[in-house]
Amino acid sequence: MLATFFAYLGFVGFLIPGKVVPGVVLPDGTRLHYRCNGLASLLLLVLLLGIGSWTNFISPTVIADNGLELLSTTFIFSFLVTLVLYVAGLKSRDQSSSLKPHATGNVLHDWWFGLQLNPQFMGIDLKAGMMGWLLINLSVLAKSIEDANLSRSMVLYQLFCMIYILDYFFYEEYMTSTWDIIAERLGFMLGWWLLHNEVELTTASVIANCFVFFLGYKVFRGANKQKHVFKKNPKAPIWGEPPKVIGGKGIARHCNYLGDLLLALSFSLPCGISSPVPYFYPIYLLILLIWRERRDEARCAQKYKEVWAEYCKLVPWRILPYVY
């Protein structure tokens, strides 16, 4: 199943047309070009699986029924891929910014962070997408319907995730200019929890959960859109006014992280508060983003020096205004 999924990604990556957009300029002056066909590829995949389910060629609950097997297989596969990439990076003599190996001599560090910026196999970018998350959710949803166990919590969780994933592919171009990658969403864990634990939300809880989601979405999408527009055209208006490279007042230096954290919280809230287990993801993401923010700040301080120090004085808050 996993091999078929990756084969599909490689196949449609070449064949399905899409807008070709340039990535950020790399240190050597080059830039990669990305074909933004993710939304079409996702919709085609869902259509094919829907036809397969309708013709009884494949069960819509196959992922939910084989969750642990797929989890262990994916873990082993991921470990082997990173090992191959590590070895390939060590042997690479390519001096381009995308493939030049950045070895520190520390095996664990180099394996964990990777040696090459944009490794590819037969022209296929090996950085992961988000299609699998939606497939996991749809299979869990089908299992919930099959078991007559569809709850308000499950509907809310599925709705939030679907909006987020479709938005990601709709604005796929914006992702080409982000420094961070999309972390694993652990959709299987949260969906599986709702499948095996009955959680009944009150109307007030649903309204509050929706508020958290849409607030997080507004902040996340707005901040990332501003960054992308500015990188493409530094003179493009932001909030109707010309952006100031240095000057004025900002809200926080990493507002997009705040939006991502609110979204992560909204994914877990439908699971209720009877157990801390569903909140592993937002806690994990909080730690990850603070760590990433610290690395990004150090990189910017080294690159921009006095200009970055002035920016930090004008925008003192890192992620959450007046708190952090």
CYANA upper distance limits for C-alpha pairs under 8 A (distance plus 0.5 A):
  1 MET  CA      5 PHE  CA      6.75
  2 LEU  CA      6 PHE  CA      6.88
  2 LEU  CA     70 LEU  CA      8.06
  2 LEU  CA     73 THR  CA      8.43
  2 LEU  CA     74 THR  CA      7.87
  3 ALA  CA      7 ALA  CA      6.54
  4 THR  CA      8 TYR  CA      6.64
  5 PHE  CA      9 LEU  CA      6.93
  6 PHE  CA     10 GLY  CA      6.79
  7 ALA  CA     11 PHE  CA      6.57
  8 TYR  CA     12 VAL  CA      6.61
  9 LEU  CA     13 GLY  CA      6.37
  9 LEU  CA     41 SER  CA      8.42
 10 GLY  CA     14 PHE  CA      7.24
 10 GLY  CA    124 ILE  CA      7.07
 11 PHE  CA     15 LEU  CA      6.98
 12 VAL  CA     16 ILE  CA      5.79
 12 VAL  CA     41 SER  CA      6.88
 13 GLY  CA     35 ARG  CA      8.36
 13 GLY  CA     37 ASN  CA      7.90
 13 GLY  CA     41 SER  CA      8.39
 13 GLY  CA    124 ILE  CA      7.92
 16 ILE  CA     37 ASN  CA      6.97
 16 ILE  CA     40 ALA  CA      8.00
 16 ILE  CA     41 SER  CA      7.59
 17 PRO  CA     35 ARG  CA      8.06
 17 PRO  CA     37 ASN  CA      6.76
 18 GLY  CA     35 ARG  CA      5.96
 18 GLY  CA     36 CYS  CA      5.58
 18 GLY  CA     37 ASN  CA      5.00
 19 LYS  CA     35 ARG  CA      6.10
 19 LYS  CA     36 CYS  CA      5.76
 19 LYS  CA     37 ASN  CA      7.51
 20 VAL  CA     33 HIS  CA      6.86
 20 VAL  CA     34 TYR  CA      5.89
 20 VAL  CA     35 ARG  CA      4.83
 20 VAL  CA     36 CYS  CA      6.60
 21 VAL  CA     33 HIS  CA      6.05
 21 VAL  CA     34 TYR  CA      5.87
 21 VAL  CA     35 ARG  CA      7.00
 21 VAL  CA     36 CYS  CA      7.77
 21 VAL  CA    173 GLU  CA      7.33
 22 PRO  CA     31 ARG  CA      6.99
 22 PRO  CA     32 LEU  CA      6.48
 22 PRO  CA     33 HIS  CA      4.84
 22 PRO  CA     34 TYR  CA      6.75
 22 PRO  CA    176 THR  CA      8.15
 23 GLY  CA     31 ARG  CA      6.13
 23 GLY  CA     32 LEU  CA      5.81
 23 GLY  CA     33 HIS  CA      6.20
 23 GLY  CA     34 TYR  CA      7.41
 23 GLY  CA    176 THR  CA      5.67
 23 GLY  CA    177 SER  CA      6.62
 24 VAL  CA     31 ARG  CA      6.48
 24 VAL  CA     32 LEU  CA      8.07
 24 VAL  CA    176 THR  CA      7.46
 24 VAL  CA    177 SER  CA      6.13
 25 VAL  CA     29 GLY  CA      6.25
 25 VAL  CA     30 THR  CA      6.28
 25 VAL  CA     31 ARG  CA      5.37
 26 LEU  CA     30 THR  CA      5.95
 26 LEU  CA     31 ARG  CA      6.18
 26 LEU  CA     97 SER  CA      6.75
 26 LEU  CA     98 SER  CA      8.26
 27 PRO  CA     97 SER  CA      6.78
 28 ASP  CA     96 SER  CA      7.29
 28 ASP  CA     97 SER  CA      6.40
 30 THR  CA     97 SER  CA      8.27
 34 TYR  CA    176 THR  CA      8.15
 36 CYS  CA    172 GLU  CA      6.71
 36 CYS  CA    173 GLU  CA      6.96
 37 ASN  CA     41 SER  CA      6.60
 38 GLY  CA     42 LEU  CA      6.51
 38 GLY  CA    169 PHE  CA      6.12
 38 GLY  CA    172 GLU  CA      7.68
 39 LEU  CA     43 LEU  CA      6.66
 39 LEU  CA    166 LEU  CA      7.70
 39 LEU  CA    169 PHE  CA      5.51
 39 LEU  CA    170 PHE  CA      6.75
 40 ALA  CA     44 LEU  CA      6.55
 41 SER  CA     45 LEU  CA      6.63
 42 LEU  CA     46 VAL  CA      6.75
 42 LEU  CA    131 MET  CA      6.78
 43 LEU  CA     47 LEU  CA      6.57
 44 LEU  CA     48 LEU  CA      6.62
 45 LEU  CA     49 LEU  CA      6.65
 46 VAL  CA     50 GLY  CA      6.47
 46 VAL  CA    135 LEU  CA      8.35
 47 LEU  CA     51 ILE  CA      6.73
 48 LEU  CA     52 GLY  CA      6.60
 49 LEU  CA     53 SER  CA      6.54
 49 LEU  CA     58 ILE  CA      8.03
 49 LEU  CA     60 PRO  CA      8.28
 50 GLY  CA     54 TRP  CA      6.60
 50 GLY  CA     60 PRO  CA      8.45
 51 ILE  CA     55 THR  CA      6.65
 52 GLY  CA     56 ASN  CA      6.56
 52 GLY  CA     57 PHE  CA      5.34
 52 GLY  CA     58 ILE  CA      5.85
 52 GLY  CA     59 SER  CA      8.36
 53 SER  CA     57 PHE  CA      6.40
 53 SER  CA     58 ILE  CA      5.58
 53 SER  CA     59 SER  CA      6.08
 53 SER  CA     60 PRO  CA      6.30
 58 ILE  CA     62 VAL  CA      7.95
 60 PRO  CA    138 LEU  CA      8.34
 60 PRO  CA    139 SER  CA      6.06
 60 PRO  CA    142 ALA  CA      6.67
 60 PRO  CA    143 LYS  CA      8.26
 61 THR  CA     65 ASP  CA      6.42
 61 THR  CA    139 SER  CA      5.22
 61 THR  CA    140 VAL  CA      7.14
 61 THR  CA    142 ALA  CA      6.29
 61 THR  CA    143 LYS  CA      5.85
 62 VAL  CA     66 ASN  CA      6.66
 62 VAL  CA    139 SER  CA      7.33
 63 ILE  CA     67 GLY  CA      6.15
 63 ILE  CA     70 LEU  CA      7.96
 63 ILE  CA    135 LEU  CA      8.48
 63 ILE  CA    136 ILE  CA      6.78
 63 ILE  CA    139 SER  CA      6.29
 63 ILE  CA    140 VAL  CA      8.00
 64 ALA  CA    136 ILE  CA      7.65
 64 ALA  CA    139 SER  CA      6.15
 64 ALA  CA    140 VAL  CA      5.82
 64 ALA  CA    143 LYS  CA      7.22
 64 ALA  CA    192 TRP  CA      8.33
 66 ASN  CA     70 LEU  CA      6.59
 67 GLY  CA     71 LEU  CA      6.52
 67 GLY  CA    188 PHE  CA      8.33
 68 LEU  CA     72 SER  CA      6.65
 69 GLU  CA     73 THR  CA      6.56
 70 LEU  CA     74 THR  CA      6.38
 71 LEU  CA     75 PHE  CA      6.68
 72 SER  CA     76 ILE  CA      6.72
 73 THR  CA     77 PHE  CA      6.51
 74 THR  CA     78 SER  CA      6.42
 75 PHE  CA     79 PHE  CA      6.68
 76 ILE  CA     80 LEU  CA      6.74
 77 PHE  CA     81 VAL  CA      6.63
 78 SER  CA     82 THR  CA      6.69
 79 PHE  CA     83 LEU  CA      6.70
 80 LEU  CA     84 VAL  CA      6.69
 81 VAL  CA     85 LEU  CA      6.63
 82 THR  CA     86 TYR  CA      6.53
 82 THR  CA    111 TRP  CA      7.53
 82 THR  CA    114 GLY  CA      8.26
 83 LEU  CA     87 VAL  CA      6.83
 83 LEU  CA    111 TRP  CA      7.67
 84 VAL  CA     88 ALA  CA      6.53
 85 LEU  CA     89 GLY  CA      6.38
 85 LEU  CA    114 GLY  CA      8.10
 85 LEU  CA    115 LEU  CA      8.37
 85 LEU  CA    119 PRO  CA      8.20
 86 TYR  CA     90 LEU  CA      6.80
 86 TYR  CA    110 ASP  CA      7.93
 86 TYR  CA    111 TRP  CA      6.30
 86 TYR  CA    114 GLY  CA      7.07
 86 TYR  CA    115 LEU  CA      6.98
 87 VAL  CA     91 LYS  CA      6.90
 88 ALA  CA     92 SER  CA      6.53
 89 GLY  CA     99 LEU  CA      8.20
 89 GLY  CA    100 LYS  CA      8.28
 89 GLY  CA    101 PRO  CA      5.94
 89 GLY  CA    115 LEU  CA      6.10
 89 GLY  CA    116 GLN  CA      6.74
 90 LEU  CA    101 PRO  CA      7.10
 90 LEU  CA    103 ALA  CA      8.00
 90 LEU  CA    115 LEU  CA      8.06
 92 SER  CA     99 LEU  CA      8.04
 92 SER  CA    100 LYS  CA      7.60
 92 SER  CA    101 PRO  CA      7.17
 93 ARG  CA    100 LYS  CA      7.56
 93 ARG  CA    101 PRO  CA      8.35
 94 ASP  CA     99 LEU  CA      6.33
 94 ASP  CA    100 LYS  CA      5.72
 94 ASP  CA    101 PRO  CA      8.23
 95 GLN  CA     99 LEU  CA      7.19
 95 GLN  CA    100 LYS  CA      5.15
 95 GLN  CA    101 PRO  CA      8.41
 96 SER  CA    100 LYS  CA      5.84
 97 SER  CA    117 LEU  CA      7.62
 98 SER  CA    116 GLN  CA      6.88
 98 SER  CA    117 LEU  CA      5.46
 98 SER  CA    118 ASN  CA      5.35
 98 SER  CA    119 PRO  CA      7.51
 99 LEU  CA    116 GLN  CA      5.53
 99 LEU  CA    117 LEU  CA      6.65
 99 LEU  CA    118 ASN  CA      6.72
 99 LEU  CA    119 PRO  CA      6.72
100 LYS  CA    115 LEU  CA      8.24
100 LYS  CA    116 GLN  CA      6.41
100 LYS  CA    117 LEU  CA      8.14
101 PRO  CA    115 LEU  CA      5.33
101 PRO  CA    116 GLN  CA      5.57
102 HIS  CA    110 ASP  CA      8.42
102 HIS  CA    115 LEU  CA      5.46
102 HIS  CA    116 GLN  CA      7.06
103 ALA  CA    110 ASP  CA      6.59
103 ALA  CA    115 LEU  CA      6.49
104 THR  CA    109 HIS  CA      8.09
104 THR  CA    110 ASP  CA      7.06
105 GLY  CA    110 ASP  CA      7.87
106 ASN  CA    110 ASP  CA      6.55
107 VAL  CA    111 TRP  CA      6.49
108 LEU  CA    112 TRP  CA      6.48
109 HIS  CA    113 PHE  CA      6.56
109 HIS  CA    114 GLY  CA      8.41
110 ASP  CA    114 GLY  CA      5.77
110 ASP  CA    115 LEU  CA      6.43
111 TRP  CA    115 LEU  CA      7.79
118 ASN  CA    125 ASP  CA      7.48
118 ASN  CA    126 LEU  CA      8.06
118 ASN  CA    127 LYS  CA      8.19
119 PRO  CA    125 ASP  CA      6.96
119 PRO  CA    126 LEU  CA      6.65
119 PRO  CA    127 LYS  CA      8.47
120 GLN  CA    124 ILE  CA      5.72
120 GLN  CA    125 ASP  CA      5.08
120 GLN  CA    126 LEU  CA      5.93
121 PHE  CA    125 ASP  CA      7.22
121 PHE  CA    126 LEU  CA      7.43
130 MET  CA    134 LEU  CA      7.73
130 MET  CA    165 ILE  CA      7.55
131 MET  CA    135 LEU  CA      7.05
131 MET  CA    165 ILE  CA      8.42
132 GLY  CA    136 ILE  CA      6.65
133 TRP  CA    137 ASN  CA      6.83
133 TRP  CA    185 ARG  CA      7.78
133 TRP  CA    186 LEU  CA      8.37
133 TRP  CA    187 GLY  CA      6.44
133 TRP  CA    188 PHE  CA      8.08
134 LEU  CA    138 LEU  CA      6.61
134 LEU  CA    161 CYS  CA      8.13
134 LEU  CA    162 MET  CA      7.37
134 LEU  CA    165 ILE  CA      7.66
135 LEU  CA    139 SER  CA      6.67
136 ILE  CA    140 VAL  CA      6.74
136 ILE  CA    187 GLY  CA      7.44
136 ILE  CA    188 PHE  CA      6.54
137 ASN  CA    141 LEU  CA      6.55
137 ASN  CA    158 GLN  CA      7.22
137 ASN  CA    187 GLY  CA      7.08
137 ASN  CA    188 PHE  CA      7.33
137 ASN  CA    191 GLY  CA      6.99
138 LEU  CA    142 ALA  CA      6.63
138 LEU  CA    158 GLN  CA      8.48
139 SER  CA    143 LYS  CA      6.70
140 VAL  CA    144 SER  CA      6.65
140 VAL  CA    188 PHE  CA      8.40
140 VAL  CA    191 GLY  CA      6.75
140 VAL  CA    192 TRP  CA      7.41
140 VAL  CA    195 LEU  CA      7.69
141 LEU  CA    145 ILE  CA      6.79
141 LEU  CA    150 LEU  CA      8.18
141 LEU  CA    154 MET  CA      8.06
141 LEU  CA    158 GLN  CA      8.13
141 LEU  CA    191 GLY  CA      8.50
142 ALA  CA    146 GLU  CA      6.56
143 LYS  CA    147 ASP  CA      6.63
143 LYS  CA    195 LEU  CA      8.39
144 SER  CA    148 ALA  CA      6.63
144 SER  CA    149 ASN  CA      5.48
144 SER  CA    150 LEU  CA      5.73
144 SER  CA    195 LEU  CA      6.62
145 ILE  CA    149 ASN  CA      6.48
145 ILE  CA    150 LEU  CA      6.02
149 ASN  CA    195 LEU  CA      7.88
150 LEU  CA    154 MET  CA      6.87
150 LEU  CA    155 VAL  CA      7.85
151 SER  CA    155 VAL  CA      6.92
151 SER  CA    198 GLU  CA      8.06
151 SER  CA    199 VAL  CA      7.87
151 SER  CA    200 GLU  CA      7.55
152 ARG  CA    156 LEU  CA      6.68
152 ARG  CA    200 GLU  CA      7.22
152 ARG  CA    201 LEU  CA      7.28
153 SER  CA    157 TYR  CA      6.65
153 SER  CA    194 LEU  CA      7.86
153 SER  CA    199 VAL  CA      6.83
153 SER  CA    200 GLU  CA      7.02
153 SER  CA    201 LEU  CA      6.89
153 SER  CA    270 PRO  CA      5.31
153 SER  CA    271 CYS  CA      7.14
154 MET  CA    158 GLN  CA      6.54
154 MET  CA    191 GLY  CA      7.89
154 MET  CA    194 LEU  CA      6.78
154 MET  CA    195 LEU  CA      8.32
154 MET  CA    270 PRO  CA      7.70
155 VAL  CA    159 LEU  CA      6.51
156 LEU  CA    160 PHE  CA      6.72
156 LEU  CA    206 VAL  CA      8.29
156 LEU  CA    270 PRO  CA      7.17
157 TYR  CA    161 CYS  CA      6.73
157 TYR  CA    191 GLY  CA      8.27
157 TYR  CA    267 PHE  CA      6.30
157 TYR  CA    268 SER  CA      8.30
157 TYR  CA    270 PRO  CA      6.64
158 GLN  CA    162 MET  CA      6.51
159 LEU  CA    163 ILE  CA      6.70
160 PHE  CA    164 TYR  CA      6.73
160 PHE  CA    213 PHE  CA      7.73
160 PHE  CA    266 SER  CA      8.29
160 PHE  CA    267 PHE  CA      7.31
161 CYS  CA    165 ILE  CA      6.57
161 CYS  CA    267 PHE  CA      7.64
162 MET  CA    166 LEU  CA      6.48
163 ILE  CA    167 ASP  CA      6.42
164 TYR  CA    168 TYR  CA      6.67
164 TYR  CA    217 TYR  CA      8.40
165 ILE  CA    169 PHE  CA      7.05
166 LEU  CA    170 PHE  CA      6.51
167 ASP  CA    171 TYR  CA      6.54
168 TYR  CA    172 GLU  CA      6.24
171 TYR  CA    175 MET  CA      7.91
172 GLU  CA    176 THR  CA      7.94
173 GLU  CA    177 SER  CA      8.45
174 TYR  CA    178 THR  CA      7.77
174 TYR  CA    224 ASN  CA      7.65
174 TYR  CA    225 LYS  CA      7.15
174 TYR  CA    228 HIS  CA      6.20
177 SER  CA    227 LYS  CA      8.50
177 SER  CA    228 HIS  CA      6.52
177 SER  CA    231 LYS  CA      8.03
178 THR  CA    224 ASN  CA      8.31
178 THR  CA    228 HIS  CA      8.15
180 ASP  CA    292 ARG  CA      8.46
183 ALA  CA    285 LEU  CA      8.48
185 ARG  CA    281 TYR  CA      7.82
186 LEU  CA    190 LEU  CA      7.30
186 LEU  CA    281 TYR  CA      7.31
187 GLY  CA    191 GLY  CA      6.50
188 PHE  CA    192 TRP  CA      6.20
189 MET  CA    193 TRP  CA      6.62
189 MET  CA    278 PRO  CA      7.96
190 LEU  CA    194 LEU  CA      6.94
190 LEU  CA    267 PHE  CA      8.35
190 LEU  CA    268 SER  CA      7.36
190 LEU  CA    271 CYS  CA      7.95
190 LEU  CA    278 PRO  CA      6.40
191 GLY  CA    195 LEU  CA      6.67
192 TRP  CA    196 HIS  CA      6.85
193 TRP  CA    197 ASN  CA      6.29
193 TRP  CA    271 CYS  CA      7.82
193 TRP  CA    278 PRO  CA      7.68
194 LEU  CA    198 GLU  CA      6.91
194 LEU  CA    199 VAL  CA      7.47
194 LEU  CA    271 CYS  CA      6.72
199 VAL  CA    270 PRO  CA      8.04
199 VAL  CA    271 CYS  CA      6.69
199 VAL  CA    272 GLY  CA      6.80
200 GLU  CA    272 GLY  CA      8.48
201 LEU  CA    205 SER  CA      6.32
201 LEU  CA    206 VAL  CA      6.90
201 LEU  CA    270 PRO  CA      7.73
201 LEU  CA    272 GLY  CA      7.94
202 THR  CA    206 VAL  CA      6.86
203 THR  CA    207 ILE  CA      6.78
204 ALA  CA    208 ALA  CA      6.63
205 SER  CA    209 ASN  CA      6.48
206 VAL  CA    210 CYS  CA      6.61
206 VAL  CA    270 PRO  CA      8.39
207 ILE  CA    211 PHE  CA      6.71
208 ALA  CA    212 VAL  CA      6.86
209 ASN  CA    213 PHE  CA      6.77
209 ASN  CA    266 SER  CA      6.38
209 ASN  CA    269 LEU  CA      7.06
209 ASN  CA    270 PRO  CA      7.90
210 CYS  CA    214 PHE  CA      6.63
210 CYS  CA    266 SER  CA      8.01
211 PHE  CA    215 LEU  CA      6.46
212 VAL  CA    216 GLY  CA      6.52
212 VAL  CA    262 LEU  CA      6.76
212 VAL  CA    263 LEU  CA      7.67
212 VAL  CA    265 LEU  CA      8.27
212 VAL  CA    266 SER  CA      6.43
213 PHE  CA    217 TYR  CA      6.51
213 PHE  CA    262 LEU  CA      7.03
213 PHE  CA    263 LEU  CA      5.79
213 PHE  CA    265 LEU  CA      8.44
213 PHE  CA    266 SER  CA      5.66
213 PHE  CA    267 PHE  CA      8.39
214 PHE  CA    218 LYS  CA      6.48
214 PHE  CA    263 LEU  CA      8.50
215 LEU  CA    219 VAL  CA      6.81
215 LEU  CA    259 GLY  CA      7.95
215 LEU  CA    262 LEU  CA      7.98
216 GLY  CA    220 PHE  CA      6.41
216 GLY  CA    258 LEU  CA      7.77
216 GLY  CA    259 GLY  CA      4.64
216 GLY  CA    260 ASP  CA      6.94
216 GLY  CA    261 LEU  CA      7.86
216 GLY  CA    262 LEU  CA      5.18
216 GLY  CA    263 LEU  CA      5.61
217 TYR  CA    221 ARG  CA      6.29
217 TYR  CA    259 GLY  CA      6.58
217 TYR  CA    260 ASP  CA      8.08
217 TYR  CA    262 LEU  CA      8.37
217 TYR  CA    263 LEU  CA      6.95
218 LYS  CA    222 GLY  CA      6.22
218 LYS  CA    259 GLY  CA      7.77
219 VAL  CA    223 ALA  CA      6.41
219 VAL  CA    255 CYS  CA      7.26
219 VAL  CA    256 ASN  CA      6.82
219 VAL  CA    258 LEU  CA      7.80
219 VAL  CA    259 GLY  CA      5.30
220 PHE  CA    224 ASN  CA      6.73
220 PHE  CA    255 CYS  CA      7.60
220 PHE  CA    256 ASN  CA      5.04
220 PHE  CA    257 TYR  CA      7.55
220 PHE  CA    258 LEU  CA      7.64
220 PHE  CA    259 GLY  CA      4.58
220 PHE  CA    260 ASP  CA      6.30
221 ARG  CA    225 LYS  CA      6.45
221 ARG  CA    256 ASN  CA      7.89
221 ARG  CA    259 GLY  CA      8.27
222 GLY  CA    226 GLN  CA      6.66
222 GLY  CA    256 ASN  CA      8.35
223 ALA  CA    227 LYS  CA      6.84
223 ALA  CA    255 CYS  CA      6.66
223 ALA  CA    256 ASN  CA      5.68
224 ASN  CA    228 HIS  CA      6.70
224 ASN  CA    256 ASN  CA      6.63
225 LYS  CA    229 VAL  CA      6.55
226 GLN  CA    230 PHE  CA      6.57
226 GLN  CA    238 ILE  CA      7.34
227 LYS  CA    231 LYS  CA      6.69
228 HIS  CA    232 LYS  CA      6.79
229 VAL  CA    233 ASN  CA      6.48
229 VAL  CA    234 PRO  CA      7.98
229 VAL  CA    236 ALA  CA      7.37
230 PHE  CA    234 PRO  CA      5.01
230 PHE  CA    235 LYS  CA      7.61
230 PHE  CA    236 ALA  CA      6.88
230 PHE  CA    243 PRO  CA      8.46
234 PRO  CA    243 PRO  CA      7.75
235 LYS  CA    242 PRO  CA      6.63
235 LYS  CA    243 PRO  CA      7.10
236 ALA  CA    242 PRO  CA      6.91
236 ALA  CA    243 PRO  CA      7.70
237 PRO  CA    241 GLU  CA      5.32
237 PRO  CA    242 PRO  CA      4.97
237 PRO  CA    243 PRO  CA      6.63
238 ILE  CA    242 PRO  CA      6.57
238 ILE  CA    243 PRO  CA      6.31
244 LYS  CA    248 GLY  CA      7.42
246 ILE  CA    307 VAL  CA      8.19
246 ILE  CA    310 GLU  CA      8.14
246 ILE  CA    311 TYR  CA      6.87
247 GLY  CA    311 TYR  CA      8.19
247 GLY  CA    314 LEU  CA      7.60
248 GLY  CA    314 LEU  CA      7.58
249 LYS  CA    314 LEU  CA      6.27
249 LYS  CA    315 VAL  CA      6.73
250 GLY  CA    314 LEU  CA      7.44
250 GLY  CA    315 VAL  CA      5.65
251 ILE  CA    255 CYS  CA      8.07
251 ILE  CA    315 VAL  CA      6.97
251 ILE  CA    317 TRP  CA      7.63
251 ILE  CA    321 PRO  CA      6.86
252 ALA  CA    315 VAL  CA      6.41
252 ALA  CA    316 PRO  CA      7.49
252 ALA  CA    317 TRP  CA      5.32
252 ALA  CA    318 ARG  CA      5.78
252 ALA  CA    319 ILE  CA      6.09
252 ALA  CA    320 LEU  CA      7.24
252 ALA  CA    321 PRO  CA      6.42
253 ARG  CA    312 CYS  CA      8.48
253 ARG  CA    315 VAL  CA      6.97
253 ARG  CA    316 PRO  CA      8.24
253 ARG  CA    317 TRP  CA      6.92
253 ARG  CA    318 ARG  CA      5.47
253 ARG  CA    319 ILE  CA      6.82
254 HIS  CA    258 LEU  CA      7.56
254 HIS  CA    293 GLU  CA      8.08
254 HIS  CA    318 ARG  CA      6.31
254 HIS  CA    319 ILE  CA      5.46
255 CYS  CA    259 GLY  CA      6.98
255 CYS  CA    318 ARG  CA      8.43
255 CYS  CA    319 ILE  CA      6.08
255 CYS  CA    320 LEU  CA      7.87
256 ASN  CA    260 ASP  CA      6.73
257 TYR  CA    261 LEU  CA      6.65
257 TYR  CA    289 LEU  CA      7.23
257 TYR  CA    319 ILE  CA      6.99
258 LEU  CA    262 LEU  CA      6.79
258 LEU  CA    319 ILE  CA      6.26
258 LEU  CA    320 LEU  CA      6.90
259 GLY  CA    263 LEU  CA      6.72
260 ASP  CA    264 ALA  CA      6.67
261 LEU  CA    265 LEU  CA      6.70
261 LEU  CA    282 PRO  CA      6.89
261 LEU  CA    285 LEU  CA      7.45
261 LEU  CA    286 LEU  CA      7.17
262 LEU  CA    266 SER  CA      6.71
263 LEU  CA    267 PHE  CA      6.85
264 ALA  CA    268 SER  CA      7.15
264 ALA  CA    281 TYR  CA      7.50
264 ALA  CA    282 PRO  CA      5.65
264 ALA  CA    285 LEU  CA      8.23
265 LEU  CA    269 LEU  CA      6.62
265 LEU  CA    279 TYR  CA      8.00
265 LEU  CA    282 PRO  CA      6.09
266 SER  CA    270 PRO  CA      7.81
268 SER  CA    272 GLY  CA      8.16
268 SER  CA    278 PRO  CA      6.20
268 SER  CA    279 TYR  CA      6.32
268 SER  CA    281 TYR  CA      8.26
268 SER  CA    282 PRO  CA      8.09
269 LEU  CA    273 ILE  CA      7.98
271 CYS  CA    278 PRO  CA      6.99
276 PRO  CA    280 PHE  CA      7.52
279 TYR  CA    283 ILE  CA      6.80
280 PHE  CA    284 TYR  CA      6.37
281 TYR  CA    285 LEU  CA      6.49
282 PRO  CA    286 LEU  CA      6.48
283 ILE  CA    287 ILE  CA      6.91
284 TYR  CA    288 LEU  CA      6.64
285 LEU  CA    289 LEU  CA      6.41
286 LEU  CA    290 ILE  CA      6.65
287 ILE  CA    291 TRP  CA      6.65
288 LEU  CA    292 ARG  CA      6.55
289 LEU  CA    293 GLU  CA      6.26
290 ILE  CA    294 ARG  CA      6.67
291 TRP  CA    295 ARG  CA      6.91
292 ARG  CA    296 ASP  CA      6.55
293 GLU  CA    297 GLU  CA      6.50
294 ARG  CA    298 ALA  CA      6.74
295 ARG  CA    299 ARG  CA      6.71
296 ASP  CA    300 CYS  CA      6.62
297 GLU  CA    301 ALA  CA      6.49
298 ALA  CA    302 GLN  CA      6.73
299 ARG  CA    303 LYS  CA      6.66
300 CYS  CA    304 TYR  CA      6.23
300 CYS  CA    305 LYS  CA      8.02
300 CYS  CA    308 TRP  CA      7.20
301 ALA  CA    305 LYS  CA      5.54
301 ALA  CA    306 GLU  CA      8.44
301 ALA  CA    308 TRP  CA      6.16
301 ALA  CA    309 ALA  CA      7.63
304 TYR  CA    308 TRP  CA      5.79
305 LYS  CA    309 ALA  CA      6.97
306 GLU  CA    310 GLU  CA      6.72
307 VAL  CA    311 TYR  CA      6.76
308 TRP  CA    312 CYS  CA      6.69
309 ALA  CA    313 LYS  CA      6.95
310 GLU  CA    314 LEU  CA      6.94
311 TYR  CA    315 VAL  CA      6.50
312 CYS  CA    316 PRO  CA      5.65
312 CYS  CA    317 TRP  CA      8.46
317 TRP  CA    321 PRO  CA      5.87
317 TRP  CA    322 TYR  CA      7.09
317 TRP  CA    323 VAL  CA      7.96
317 TRP  CA    324 TYR  CA      6.19
318 ARG  CA    324 TYR  CA      6.22
319 ILE  CA    324 TYR  CA      6.42
320 LEU  CA    324 TYR  CA      5.61
